[in-house]
Amino acid sequence: MSTDLNTLRQLAHLARLEFDESNEQQMLTDLNKILAWVEQLGNLDTSTVEPLVHLSHEINVLRPDEPQNSISHAEGLQNAPRKDSDYFRVPKVLE
């Protein structure tokens, strides 16, 4: 399969690509090379290849979720620009 200059221009328009006319021929050559390579992949016999469902055989490899205190309440409020005993003070949002 190969493509022509009109198809290249339509693809460039849809992909919002801009290139000058001097580069059109090089882009067309490259696109035809890519399409030829993909066509070669279509000729491979994949009847013995099992479909790939996941990239890895690992299933849910996660660390255990254990609650812990990273900083204390006082340390959390330590650098607050405004605070009121146990809470951050912020400007009023609703009037």
ROBA-743763 format. One record per residue (C-alpha): residue number from 1; y, x, z. Coordinates in Angstrom, 1 decimal. Layout:
+-----+--------+--------+--------+
:   k :      y :      x :      z :
+-----+--------+--------+--------+
: NUM :      Y :      X :      Z :
...
+-----+--------+--------+--------+
This chain:
+-----+--------+--------+--------+
:   k :      y :      x :      z :
+-----+--------+--------+--------+
:   1 :    0.0 :    0.0 :    0.0 :
:   2 :    3.4 :    1.3 :   -0.8 :
:   3 :    6.9 :   -0.2 :   -0.6 :
:   4 :   10.0 :   -0.1 :   -2.8 :
:   5 :   13.6 :    0.5 :   -2.2 :
:   6 :   14.5 :   -3.2 :   -1.7 :
:   7 :   11.9 :   -3.6 :    1.0 :
:   8 :   13.2 :   -0.5 :    2.7 :
:   9 :   16.7 :   -1.9 :    2.6 :
:  10 :   15.5 :   -5.3 :    4.1 :
:  11 :   13.7 :   -3.5 :    6.9 :
:  12 :   16.7 :   -1.4 :    7.6 :
:  13 :   18.9 :   -4.5 :    7.8 :
:  14 :   16.4 :   -6.3 :   10.1 :
:  15 :   16.1 :   -3.2 :   12.4 :
:  16 :   19.9 :   -2.7 :   12.3 :
:  17 :   19.4 :    0.8 :   10.9 :
:  18 :   22.2 :    2.5 :    8.9 :
:  19 :   21.6 :    5.4 :    6.6 :
:  20 :   23.4 :    6.6 :    3.5 :
:  21 :   22.0 :    6.4 :    0.0 :
:  22 :   21.2 :   10.1 :    0.0 :
:  23 :   18.6 :    9.6 :    2.8 :
:  24 :   17.1 :    6.4 :    1.3 :
:  25 :   14.6 :    8.3 :   -0.9 :
:  26 :   13.5 :   10.4 :    2.0 :
:  27 :   13.1 :    7.4 :    4.2 :
:  28 :   11.1 :    5.6 :    1.5 :
:  29 :    8.8 :    8.6 :    1.1 :
:  30 :    8.2 :    8.8 :    4.8 :
:  31 :    7.6 :    5.1 :    5.1 :
:  32 :    5.0 :    5.2 :    2.3 :
:  33 :    3.3 :    8.2 :    4.0 :
:  34 :    3.1 :    6.1 :    7.2 :
:  35 :    1.7 :    3.1 :    5.4 :
:  36 :   -0.9 :    5.3 :    3.6 :
:  37 :   -2.0 :    6.7 :    7.0 :
:  38 :   -2.4 :    3.2 :    8.5 :
:  39 :   -4.4 :    2.2 :    5.5 :
:  40 :   -6.7 :    5.1 :    6.1 :
:  41 :   -7.3 :    3.9 :    9.6 :
:  42 :   -8.3 :    0.5 :    8.2 :
:  43 :  -11.1 :    2.2 :    6.3 :
:  44 :  -12.8 :    3.6 :    9.4 :
:  45 :  -16.0 :    2.0 :   10.6 :
:  46 :  -15.3 :    0.7 :   14.1 :
:  47 :  -18.4 :   -1.6 :   14.4 :
:  48 :  -19.9 :    0.7 :   17.1 :
:  49 :  -16.7 :    1.0 :   19.1 :
:  50 :  -16.4 :   -1.2 :   22.1 :
:  51 :  -13.0 :   -3.0 :   22.3 :
:  52 :  -10.6 :   -1.5 :   24.8 :
:  53 :   -9.5 :   -3.9 :   27.5 :
:  54 :   -8.0 :   -1.5 :   30.0 :
:  55 :   -6.7 :    2.0 :   29.6 :
:  56 :   -8.5 :    3.1 :   32.7 :
:  57 :  -11.7 :    2.2 :   34.5 :
:  58 :   -9.9 :    2.2 :   37.8 :
:  59 :   -9.3 :   -1.2 :   39.3 :
:  60 :   -6.5 :   -1.9 :   41.7 :
:  61 :   -6.1 :    1.6 :   42.9 :
:  62 :   -3.4 :    1.0 :   45.6 :
:  63 :   -2.8 :    2.3 :   49.0 :
:  64 :   -3.5 :    0.0 :   51.9 :
:  65 :   -0.5 :   -2.1 :   52.8 :
:  66 :    0.2 :   -1.3 :   56.4 :
:  67 :    3.5 :   -2.4 :   58.0 :
:  68 :    5.5 :    0.3 :   59.6 :
:  69 :    9.1 :    0.8 :   60.8 :
:  70 :   10.9 :    3.3 :   58.7 :
:  71 :   14.1 :    3.3 :   60.7 :
:  72 :   15.2 :    1.6 :   63.8 :
:  73 :   17.6 :   -1.3 :   64.0 :
:  74 :   20.3 :    0.9 :   65.5 :
:  75 :   19.8 :    3.6 :   62.8 :
:  76 :   20.2 :    0.9 :   60.1 :
:  77 :   23.5 :   -0.2 :   61.5 :
:  78 :   24.7 :    3.3 :   62.2 :
:  79 :   26.5 :    3.9 :   58.9 :
:  80 :   27.7 :    0.3 :   58.3 :
:  81 :   31.4 :    0.1 :   57.6 :
:  82 :   31.7 :   -3.0 :   59.8 :
:  83 :   29.1 :   -4.4 :   62.2 :
:  84 :   28.9 :   -7.0 :   64.9 :
:  85 :   26.4 :   -6.0 :   67.6 :
:  86 :   23.2 :   -6.7 :   65.6 :
:  87 :   24.5 :   -7.6 :   62.1 :
:  88 :   26.4 :   -6.2 :   59.2 :
:  89 :   29.9 :   -7.8 :   58.8 :
:  90 :   30.8 :   -8.7 :   55.2 :
:  91 :   33.8 :  -10.5 :   53.7 :
:  92 :   33.6 :  -14.2 :   53.5 :
:  93 :   32.2 :  -15.2 :   50.1 :
:  94 :   32.7 :  -19.0 :   50.1 :
:  95 :   35.9 :  -20.7 :   51.0 :
+-----+--------+--------+--------+
